[in-house]
Amino acid sequence: MNNEKEYDYDFSTDVTSGDITPHRVTSFLPYTFHRLNRILEDYYGCKLEAVWQGYKANRKPGYKQLYNIVTIDEGRVICSNLTLDQMRSIFAQMDYPLYDEKSAKTTE
């Protein structure tokens, strides 16, 4: 039995053509809350709203603040109960840049 697979596509042409500029897509980037909000507003017309978890909820061990993604126009909830770390992972995998023109510039 022959285990070799025949492919119709020539993979060597993509690598040697010089048209590809490789870059690394990471699984997590440390976006700030404000950067995540700007990504949602600029690209999707949405914003983040904090979820009320109860009085003194942040005193429990393992507490994470939860957010809903809400449309700006209608106020409709698109996605609920996300943490900032979940959104950081999602947007990093979608290859959004960590900084934009509104991000704070550090002087060196």
Residue, then its C-alpha position, 0 to 999 in steps of 0.5 A: m500500500n502506497n502512503e504517499k499523497e499526490y498534491d496538485y498544488d506546487f508548494s515550492t513556488d510560494v516560498t521562492s517567489g519573494d512575494i511573502t513576508p512572514h510574520r509571527v502571529t502570537s496566541f496572546l498580546p497584552y492589549t490594554f482595556h482601552r486598546l481592546n475598546r478601540i479595536l471593537e469600536d473601529y472595526y465592529g461598532c461595538k464597545l465593552e461593558a462591565v458585568w455586574q457580579g454582585y457587591k463585594a464579588n471581587r473579594k472572592p479568590g480567583y475573581k475575574q472581571l467579566y465584560n459584555i460586547v455591546t453594539i453602540d447603535e442598538g445596545r444589543v449584547i453580541c457576546s457575554n461574560l468574557t474576560l480581558d485575557q480571553m479577548r486578548s487571546i482572540f484579538a492576538q490570534m486575529d493579528y490586530p496590532l498591539y499599538d495604534e496611533k492613539s496608544a501612548k508613546t514612551t520617550e526614551 
